[in-house]
Amino acid sequence: MTWHAYVAAFFAGAFLANAVPHFAYGICGDPFPTPFGKPPGKGLSSPTVNVLWGLFNLLVGCVLFRFGHVCRGGLPAQLVFFAGITVLSVLMSRQFANKLPR
C-alpha cells in the first residue's frame, strides 16, 4: 500500500468516529457542538444540523475507507484505521467532557 492509502485509512477512522456523536445526538433531538455553532466547535447546534453533519462525516469516512483500502490492505491498514478512531475518540472525550449540560 502507498503512504496516502494509510493517511486515508487514518482519516476514515477519524471521520467515522466523529459521525457517531453528531448523528446520535441529532436523531435523539438534542443539541450538540458543531463547527457551525457560535463559537465554532463550542456553541450548540440544532439536532437537524447535527444529523446533517453526522451524515456528511459518514459519507467522507466511507469514501476514505474505500480509498484507504482498509479491507484489502490487511492488518497494517486496519490498525491505522483503528488508530484514527482511537485518536479522534480520545480527543472528543476530552473536548466535550465539561461542555455539555448534565
Protein Blocks (a to p, Z undefined) as FASTA:
>chain_A
ZZklmmmmmmmmmmmmmmmmmmmmmmnopacddfkbccehkaccdfklmmmmmmmmmmmm
mmmmmmnommmnojmlmmmmmmmmmmmmmmmmmmmmmmpcZZ
